[in-house]
Amino acid sequence: MRLVAVAEAAGMTHANVYRYFPSRDALADAVTVAWLKPIEAALLDAATAPDPAPDKLERMTLALAQAYRDRLEREPNLFALFVNAVEKARPAARKHRSRVRELLGRVVEEAIGEDADRRDRERMMNLLFDSMHRFISPPNLLQDRKLPRAAFDERIGAVLQIALRSFRSRAWAIDG
């Protein structure tokens, strides 16, 4: 991403772009934040829905993975910008990851109940993120971009069903 190209596309001078964005990274973060907002909004809608927690977890996880994959396929340059932000731990990527964890964490707490301790929540979150890593990690998605969409959808569906069965059976509560 070149600031001069952004300025030209916006009908501005590059000096004017610098007035609003002090650096290329600041501009990249602003673009990334704007690009991720609809994903976070969809997750918030699912998290606050009146559905049972396992249904919400399934819907949220699928929505996140499919949104990332859609963005990779439809907007590869913006997805590459996001991957770069993730790999460099840029503020936009860190905030997005925190927001995703927060929203999923709410539903995990709902799933395990109020009586569960903090370790139970951490175990369930670890199981969810570890099992779904291939499908929700932007660098992994970029690496697997040639995987046909049907295969991607089939694999995520299978892995998610295994994770949800583990949640229901409380297999995540095993020490270790």
Contacts in CASP RR format, 6 or more apart in sequence:
PFRMAT RR
TARGET T0000
AUTHOR 0000-0000-0000
METHOD contacts of the structure
MODEL  1
MRLVAVAEAAGMTHANVYRYFPSRDALADAVTVAWLKPIEAALLDAATAP
DPAPDKLERMTLALAQAYRDRLEREPNLFALFVNAVEKARPAARKHRSRV
RELLGRVVEEAIGEDADRRDRERMMNLLFDSMHRFISPPNLLQDRKLPRA
AFDERIGAVLQIALRSFRSRAWAIDG
1 24 0 8 1.000
1 27 0 8 1.000
1 28 0 8 1.000
1 31 0 8 1.000
1 77 0 8 1.000
1 81 0 8 1.000
3 14 0 8 1.000
3 17 0 8 1.000
3 18 0 8 1.000
3 21 0 8 1.000
3 24 0 8 1.000
3 27 0 8 1.000
4 14 0 8 1.000
6 17 0 8 1.000
6 27 0 8 1.000
7 13 0 8 1.000
7 14 0 8 1.000
7 16 0 8 1.000
7 17 0 8 1.000
10 17 0 8 1.000
17 27 0 8 1.000
21 27 0 8 1.000
21 30 0 8 1.000
25 90 0 8 1.000
28 81 0 8 1.000
28 84 0 8 1.000
28 85 0 8 1.000
28 90 0 8 1.000
28 92 0 8 1.000
29 85 0 8 1.000
29 90 0 8 1.000
29 91 0 8 1.000
29 92 0 8 1.000
30 92 0 8 1.000
31 78 0 8 1.000
31 81 0 8 1.000
32 78 0 8 1.000
32 81 0 8 1.000
32 82 0 8 1.000
32 85 0 8 1.000
32 90 0 8 1.000
32 92 0 8 1.000
32 93 0 8 1.000
32 96 0 8 1.000
33 92 0 8 1.000
33 95 0 8 1.000
33 96 0 8 1.000
35 71 0 8 1.000
35 75 0 8 1.000
35 78 0 8 1.000
35 81 0 8 1.000
35 82 0 8 1.000
36 82 0 8 1.000
36 92 0 8 1.000
36 96 0 8 1.000
38 67 0 8 1.000
39 63 0 8 1.000
39 64 0 8 1.000
39 67 0 8 1.000
39 68 0 8 1.000
39 96 0 8 1.000
40 96 0 8 1.000
40 99 0 8 1.000
40 100 0 8 1.000
40 103 0 8 1.000
42 63 0 8 1.000
42 67 0 8 1.000
43 60 0 8 1.000
43 63 0 8 1.000
43 64 0 8 1.000
43 99 0 8 1.000
43 100 0 8 1.000
43 103 0 8 1.000
43 104 0 8 1.000
44 103 0 8 1.000
46 56 0 8 1.000
46 59 0 8 1.000
46 60 0 8 1.000
46 63 0 8 1.000
47 56 0 8 1.000
47 60 0 8 1.000
47 103 0 8 1.000
47 104 0 8 1.000
47 106 0 8 1.000
47 107 0 8 1.000
49 56 0 8 1.000
49 59 0 8 1.000
51 59 0 8 1.000
53 107 0 8 1.000
53 108 0 8 1.000
53 110 0 8 1.000
53 111 0 8 1.000
54 111 0 8 1.000
54 164 0 8 1.000
54 167 0 8 1.000
54 168 0 8 1.000
56 107 0 8 1.000
56 110 0 8 1.000
57 104 0 8 1.000
57 107 0 8 1.000
57 108 0 8 1.000
57 111 0 8 1.000
57 128 0 8 1.000
57 164 0 8 1.000
57 167 0 8 1.000
58 160 0 8 1.000
58 164 0 8 1.000
60 103 0 8 1.000
60 104 0 8 1.000
60 107 0 8 1.000
61 104 0 8 1.000
61 128 0 8 1.000
61 132 0 8 1.000
61 135 0 8 1.000
61 136 0 8 1.000
61 160 0 8 1.000
61 163 0 8 1.000
62 156 0 8 1.000
62 157 0 8 1.000
62 160 0 8 1.000
64 100 0 8 1.000
64 136 0 8 1.000
65 132 0 8 1.000
65 135 0 8 1.000
65 136 0 8 1.000
65 156 0 8 1.000
66 153 0 8 1.000
68 79 0 8 1.000
68 135 0 8 1.000
68 136 0 8 1.000
68 138 0 8 1.000
68 141 0 8 1.000
69 135 0 8 1.000
69 141 0 8 1.000
69 149 0 8 1.000
69 152 0 8 1.000
71 78 0 8 1.000
71 79 0 8 1.000
71 82 0 8 1.000
72 79 0 8 1.000
72 141 0 8 1.000
72 142 0 8 1.000
72 145 0 8 1.000
73 145 0 8 1.000
73 149 0 8 1.000
76 145 0 8 1.000
79 138 0 8 1.000
79 141 0 8 1.000
79 142 0 8 1.000
80 142 0 8 1.000
82 93 0 8 1.000
82 138 0 8 1.000
83 138 0 8 1.000
83 139 0 8 1.000
83 142 0 8 1.000
84 90 0 8 1.000
85 92 0 8 1.000
85 93 0 8 1.000
86 93 0 8 1.000
86 97 0 8 1.000
86 137 0 8 1.000
86 138 0 8 1.000
86 139 0 8 1.000
87 139 0 8 1.000
100 136 0 8 1.000
101 125 0 8 1.000
101 129 0 8 1.000
104 125 0 8 1.000
104 128 0 8 1.000
105 121 0 8 1.000
105 125 0 8 1.000
108 121 0 8 1.000
108 124 0 8 1.000
108 125 0 8 1.000
108 128 0 8 1.000
109 116 0 8 1.000
109 121 0 8 1.000
111 124 0 8 1.000
111 167 0 8 1.000
112 120 0 8 1.000
112 121 0 8 1.000
112 124 0 8 1.000
120 172 0 8 1.000
120 173 0 8 1.000
123 172 0 8 1.000
123 173 0 8 1.000
124 167 0 8 1.000
124 172 0 8 1.000
126 172 0 8 1.000
127 163 0 8 1.000
127 166 0 8 1.000
127 167 0 8 1.000
127 171 0 8 1.000
127 172 0 8 1.000
128 163 0 8 1.000
129 136 0 8 1.000
131 159 0 8 1.000
131 160 0 8 1.000
131 162 0 8 1.000
131 163 0 8 1.000
132 156 0 8 1.000
132 159 0 8 1.000
132 160 0 8 1.000
132 163 0 8 1.000
133 140 0 8 1.000
134 140 0 8 1.000
134 144 0 8 1.000
134 155 0 8 1.000
134 159 0 8 1.000
135 141 0 8 1.000
135 152 0 8 1.000
135 155 0 8 1.000
135 156 0 8 1.000
135 159 0 8 1.000
144 152 0 8 1.000
165 171 0 8 1.000
166 172 0 8 1.000
END
